Amino acid sequence: MATFYNQATLSYKGRSVSSNIAAGEIVSVLSATKNAVTDVYSQGGELVYIVTLTNSGAADLTDLTVTDDLGEYAFGSDSLVPLTYTAGSIKYFKNGVLQTAPTVSATSPLTVGGISVPAGGTSMLVYAAKANTYAPPGAGGTITNTASVTGGGLSEITASETVGAATESELDITKSVSPTTVPENGEVTYVFVITNSGGAEAGAADAVSVEDTFAPILSNIEVSFNGTVWSEGTEYNYDETSGAFSTVPGAITVPAAEFTQDQTTGEWTAEPGSAVLTVTGNI
């Protein structure tokens, strides 16, 4: 909204008289909101955005252009864009009815033209974008992206949305055996490497547990975690009859990943946290 002021001057017989100051207000008939379907992101993950345009006027608004900066932010003397538009994902609705997909004339910033909003109604654009390597990860990371609406003889309006980086743990596990050729009643070692690519530690409260059934069954096993020997019944359980092995939930903890931003390119990389569980026994 904008307020304007006006004053007239009356001139006669070489004199002038000023009128009172008249004030008015320009009221925008178009408003915009922007929302993300989820409020967190992770690198490589997809975010879905909804831009809603509302027309409170008595006439249709036509030939509008919606531009999304995809979260562009300053980095030194340059700028980085942490979101990559997912090609072909855009959907266009008028009063809830799906329309022919509009033309995307540019993808960074995302630029969509030919949008109209019916009188007293709404139009929505729904589209997806992936968090790329310029998206700040881990605790404190955020992406704020802004959509601007121009055209139709109206003043530019904007709408923004902020989402935060996921801070949960994200675990994976690999298993290896050594040696791969074992004599009968020989010793074999299984190594389980558990990695955490997430921004939070997997702690005792997360009840992480590893279960396995060794075939052939192992005897006289020794279990260690990150080099520390564990005790049966305290940190793990093992049944020599069936070969069933399990760690006590919460005994395994895995540190969070460490994130680093390249000071030249601005790209973020992650060094996953890791933990190693080792089981040695005779076949």
C-alpha positions, 0 to 999 in steps of 0.5 A: 500500500502507498499513501499519496498527497496533493495540494492545489494553488489558486492564483488571482490578481498577482496573489496565490492561495494554497488549498488544503492537502488531500491524502489518498491511499493506493490499495493493491488488489494483488497479494502473494504468499509462498510456502514450502511443503516441508520445512527442512532440506538436505543436499540432493533432496527436493523441495516443493514450493507453492506460490499463491496469488490472490486477486481481491479486485473486480477485474481479472489480472493478466500477463503477470510474471513470477520470478523466483531467485531460488535462494540466491545469496551473497558469497564474497563479491559473487553470489551463489544459488542453492536451489536447482529448479526441477525441469518440468515440475511446474503446475498452474492452477486457477481457483483450484483447477489445473491449467496448461503448464505455463512457459518457463523462460529461464531457470535461474532465476526461475522465470514464469510468464503469462500468469493470470489471476481471476477477479476475486479468485486465486492462482497457484504455481507449484514447482520443485527444486533440489538443494544443491552443493551450495545449500548450507548443510547442518545446524544453522543452515537455511535457504530463504528464497523469494518470489516476485510478481510483476506485470499487469500494470501493477507494482511489484510484490514479493513473497518469501519462504525460509527452510532449515537444513535437516539436522537428523542423523542419516546412517548407512552400513557396510559389511566386509569379511577377512580373509575371504578364504578361510580354512575349516575351524579357521578365524574370520573377522567381520567388520561393520562400518557405520557412517553418518552423513547427517548433521546430528550425532546418532546418540544412545537415545537413538537406540542404534543396533546392528543385527546379524545371523552368522552362517556358518555359525561363529564360535569363541567370538570377540567383539570390539567397537572403535577398538574397545573390546565389548562384553557379552550381555552388556553391549551385545548378545550372541547365540552360538546355537543359531548364530544370531548376533545383536548389539544392545540398542544405544551401545553404538553411537556415530558422530555427525558429519563435518561440513566444509565450504570451499572458500573459492567455489562456495561449494559445501562438502561433507565428511561423514562421521563413522564408527567401526564394529568388529566381530572375530570368531572361528568357523 
